[in-house]
Amino acid sequence: MAEGTAAPRLHPRIIPLVALVIGHATGDACVNFIPALWPEFQAKIGITNTQIGVVTGLVSFTTNFGQPLFGYLSDRFRIPHMVTLGPAIVGLFIGLMALPNDVFTLGLLYMVAGIGTALFHPQGATLTGRASGSRKGLGMAVFSAGGSVGYGAGAIIGVLLFERFGWPGMFGATVLGGVTSALIFSVDPGARYPDTTAETMHLRTHVVPYLRQLGALFALVSLRSLVITVFNTFTPLGASEWGESTRTGAWLLTGMIVAGGVGNFAGGWASDHLGRRSVTVGSLVLCAPAFAASIHWGLPAAYVLLPVAGLLVQAAVSVNIVQGQELMPGAQSVASSLTMGAAWGVGGLALPVAGAAADSWGVLQMLAVTSWLPLLAAILAFWVPERALAEADDTA
C-alpha cells in the first residue's frame, strides 16, 4: 500500500445495520425452536392440537399486541436500549421451556419469551429505517429477511440441538440470545441514530389522524400473517400426518421460512423500482396456488412448493412495513409496531380456531383451506394509499 493511502473502511451505517439484522435473526430463530418440536412436546406432556393453537395464539397476542405499547414508549420517551434487551429475554425463556411438564407453565414461559420479541421489533425496525438513509426499502428488506432466515434456521437448529442433547439442548437459545444482546449493546445503534425530531410524539397529533389511511394495510397484513402463522405452526404436524419424522417437518418449515427471507429481500428491493402496490398484489395472488398445491401433492413435491409459497407470501412483508412508516411519518415506531406487531397479533388470534379445525378435519385439510386466504389480502391491497396524506398535500 502506498504511503499515506488510508485503508478502506466500512461505511459507518453497515455495523449498526448488521447488529440489528443479527438481533432480528437471533430472536426469531430462538422463538422458532418451538413449532418444530411440538410433536416432541405432544409425546412429553400430551398437549393437543387445540392446546397448541391456544398457546401459540396467546404467544402471538403477547408478542404482537405488545409491540404497539413498546413502540409508543420508544417514540414518546425515546428509550434507546429496548433492542438490547429483546434477544436476551427471548433466549432465556425459550431455554426454560425445556423444564415444565404441564401446559400452563409451558405456555406462560412462551408468552414471556414473546415479550422479548415485542421489545425488539418496533425500535429495531425504526433504527433500521434511520440507518438505511434513502434506501429504506432495501434496508428494511435486509432487516426483515434476516428475521425470516433466522426464524427458518431456528426450526432445524432447535431439532438438531434436541437430537444431540435432549431437552437441555434448548438452552442453546439462552446462549444465542445472551451473546446477541451483548453485541447490540456494544454497537449501541440507539445512540448512533437517535430521534432528532424537535416535537415530542403525541397520539392525538401523530397517530390518530393517520389510522384511517392505515386501516386497509392493517387488514391486509393481518390476513397474510394468519396464513404465515398457521403454516409455521402446523407444517411439522402436517408432516406427521404424512407419516414423516420430526426432522422432515423441521426441514419443510426451514425451507419455507428461509425462502421467505429471500422473497422478503427481493420484494423490498423490487418495491423501490416497481412500486409498493404491484409487489404486494403480485406476491399474494401467486402464493395461494403454491400453498394449495403443496398440500394437495404432498411429498416430495412439497420440498419445492412450500419454499416457493414461502418466498411469495413474504415478498411484501418489508414493503408493507415501509408503507406503514410512510403513512405515519411522525410516529414510525408505532407504525412499525402496527404492521409488524398488532396486525400479526390479529392473525394469530385465528390459531385456536385453526387448531380446533385440525383436530376435527385433520391438519392437512385445515392447511388446504387456509391456502386461499392470500387472495382476499390481495384485494385489500388496492385500498392502501401509495403515499401519506401529508405528502400528497405537499405535492398537490
N, C-alpha and C positions, 0 to 999 in steps of 0.2 A: 504493500500500500504506500502511495506517495506520501512524503512528509507533509503534514498539515491537512491531509484529507480526513475528514471525520468519518468514523464508521457509520454504516447505515443504521438508523434507529426505527423502531416500530412506531407507527402512528399512535399518538397518545390516547386515541379512542379505543384502540384494539384491546388493551389489557383490561379495562373495566368491562367491555363487552364480553370478552372471554370469560371473565369471572361470573358475570350474570348468566351466561349460557350454561356454564358448568353447574351453577347453583340450580338453575331450572332443570337441567338434565338429572342431577343427583336426587333432588327432591321427588321428582316424578318417578324416577327409577325405584326408589325405596317404596313409594306408595304401591307400585305395581308388582312388588313381590307377592302381594296377597291374592289377586284373582287367579293366577296360575296354580296356586296352592289350595284353592277351595276344595278340590277333591280330597286332598290330604286332611284338611280340617273336617270334612264330612266323615272321614274314617276315624278321626281322633275324637270328635265330640258329637257327631251325629247331626250337624247343622243341615237343615233342609234348604231346598232351592228358594222357598218363600222367605226363610230367615236370612239367607244370603242377600236376597233382594232388599229386605228391610234394613239390614246392617249397612249394605252398600249405599242405599238411599239416604240413611241418616248421615253417613260419612260425606256423601255428596252435599247434603244440606249444610253440614258444618263447614266444609271446605269452601263451598261456592257462595253461600249466603254470608259467610264470614268476610269474604273479600270486600264487599261494599263498605262494611264497617271499618276495616283496616285501611281501605282506600281513602275513605273520608278522613280518618285520623291522620293519614300520611299527608293529604292535601291541606287539611285545616291547621294542623300543628307542626307540619314539616319535620316529622320524626325520621331521621336519616338511616336508622340501622335495622329496620324490620327485615330487610333482605338477609341480614346476617343471621338472625335467629331461626329463620324458617327451616333450612335443611337439618340443623341440629335437632330441632323438635321432632321433625318427621322421622329421622333415623332412629332416635331413641325409642319412640313409642311403637314403631314398626317392629323393632327388635323385641320389645317386651311382649308382643303378641305371641311369641313362642311359648309363653308360660301358662296362660289360663286354660282351664278345661271346661269352661261354661261360655255360653253365647253372650251373656250380658257383659262380662268383663272383656271379652274379645272385642265386642262392638264399641265399648267405651274407650279402649285403647286406640282403636282405629279412628274414632272420632277426634281424639286429642291429636293424633298424627295429622288429621285433616286441618287442624288449626295452624300447624306449621306451614302447610301449603297456602293457607289463606293469608298468612303474614307475608309470604314471599311474593306472590304473584302480582298484586296491583303495583307495588313500588318497583318490583323488578321490571315490569313492562314499561312503566313511566321512565325509569332511568335508562332503559334501552332506547326509548324514543329520543331522549335528550342526547345520549351518546352517539346516536346514528346521524345526527345533523339533518341534512337534506335528503338522505336516503332512508327515510323511515320505513317504507315498505320492505326494503331489503333487510334493514336491521331487525325489524320485528319478525321477519321470516326466519332469520337465523336464530333469534331467541325462541320462537315457537317451535322451530324444527328441533332445536336442542332438547326441549321438553319432550317432544314426541319420540325422538330417538332414545332418550333416557328412559321414557316410560316403556317403550317396546323392549329395550335391553333388560329392564328390570324384571320382566317375566322370566326370561331364561336364566338370568343371574340368580334370582331367588330360587328357582328349581335346582340349579347346579349346586348352590350352597346347601340346599336341603339334602340333596342326594349325597353330598360329601360329608356333611357334619350333622345331619338330622336337624331337629328344631333349633339347637343353638346356632346353626348357620344363619338364622335370621338376624342375629346381632351384627352380621356384616353390614346391615343397613345403618346401624348405630355408628360404626366406624366411618362409613362413607359420609354420613351427614355431618359428623364432627369435623372431619378433615375439610370438607367443603365450606362449612361456616367459618373455619379459621382462615381459609383462602380469601373469602369475600371480605372478612374483617381487615385483612392485611391490605387489600386493594382499596377498600372504602369508596365504592362508587357513589354513595350518597353524598360524601363530602366533595367529590370531584365535580358532580353535576347537581348542585342544589337548586331548589326552586328559587328563581331570581325575580319572580313577579312581585311588584310592589304591593299589589292589592291582595289582602287575605281572602282565601276562598270561603264563600258562604253558599249554603244550599239554595237559598231563595234567588240569589243572583246568578250563580254559575251552574246550577244543576237543574232546578225545576223548569226553567223556560225551555230547556232542550229535551225534556223527557218525551214529549210527543213525537219529535222527529226521530228519536232513538227507538220508538216502540216497535216498528217493523223489523229493525235489525235485531232487537232483543228476542222477538218471537222466532225469527229465522235461526238464530244461534241456539235457542232453546230446543227447537226441533232437531237440528243437526246433532246437538250434544246428546239428546236422548238416544239417537241411533248409535253414536260412538260409544256411549257409556254402556248401553245394553250389549253391544258386541264385545266390548272389552271385558265385561263381567262374565258373560255366558259362553264365549267361544271355547274356553277349555272344557266346560261342561258339555257343550255340543260335541266336542271331540270324544268325550267319554261315551256319548250316545252312539257314536260311530264305532265304538269298541276300541278306541285308541288309548294310548298311555298318557300320563300326566305330562311327560316330556313333549309328546306330539302336540298336545294342546298348548303348551308354552311356546313351541316353535311357531305354531299358527298365529298366536297372539303377537309374538315378537315380529314376525314378518309383516303382519298387517299394520302394526303401530310404527315400526321403523320406516316402512314405505310411506306412511302418513307424514312422517317427518320430512321425507324427500318432497312429497307433494306440498307440504306447508312452505318449504323454502321456494320451490318453483312457483307456487301461486303468488307468494309475496313479490317475487321478482317480476312476474308477469303483470301484476296489477299496476306496477309503476309505468308499464308500457301500454297495456291493453285496457286498463280501467278496472275499478273495483267490482262493478256490477257484472261485467262479462265473465270474469273469472269465477265469481260466486255462482252465477246461474249455470254456467257450463259444467263446473265440477259437481254440482248437486244433481243435475239431470243424468250425468253419466255414471255416478256411483251407485245409484239404485239398482239397475240391472246387474251390475257386477256383484253386489252383495247377494241378490236373489239367486244368481247362477251358482255362486259358490256353495250355497246351502242346497240347492237342487241337485247339483252334480257330486257334491262331496269330494272325498279324497280319491285320487291325488290332485284333481283339478283345483281344489281349494287352496293348495300351496301357491298357486299362481293368482287365482281370482281374488282371494282375500287381500293380498298385498295391493292389487290393482284397485280394489274398492277402498282400502285404507288410504292410498295415495290420493284418490279423487275426493273422498269425503273430507279430508283435512286440508285440501288445497287452498281453501279460502279462510282458514282459521285466523291466520295472522292478518289477512286482508280486512276481516271484519273488526279485529281489534283496532287497527289503524283507523277504520271508518268511525268507530266509536270515539276515538280521541279527536278526530277531525270534527265530529258533530258536537262535541262538548269540550271546546278548547280551553275553557277556564278551570276545568276540574278533570284533568287527564287520568289521575289515579282512580277517581270514581268511575269514569268512563271505562277504563280498563277492567275495573272490578265487576262492572255490569256485564261486559261482553266476555270476559274470561271466567267470571265467577258466578254471579247471580243467575245468568241465563243457563249456565251449565247446571246450577242447582235445580232450576225448574225442570230441566231434562232429567236429572237424577231422581226427581220425585216419582217418575214412572217405574223405577226399578222394582218396588214391591209388587206392582201390577204385573210387570214382566216375569218376576219370579213365580207369582201365583199362576200365570198363564203357562209357564214352563212346567209346573207341577201338574197342570190339568191336561195340556195338549202335548207336552214334550218340548224340550229346549229347541230343537231344530225347527219345529213348526212355528214357535214363537219368533225365532230369528227370521224366518221366511216372511212373516207378516211385517216385521219391523223394517225389513229391507227397503220398502217402498216409500217410507215417510220422507226421505230427502226431496221427493218431487213436490211435496207441499211447501217445504222450505224454499225451493227454487222459485215458486210463485211469489212468495213474500219478498224475495229479493228485488222485485220490480217496484216495491213501495219504499225502498231505502233511498233517501236522498244521496246524491253524489257529493254534495257539498253542504257545509253547515249553513244555517240561515244567515248568520252574521257575515260569513264570507260571501254569500250570494248577494247580500245587500251592498257590500263594499264594491262589487263589480257591476252592479245594476246601472 
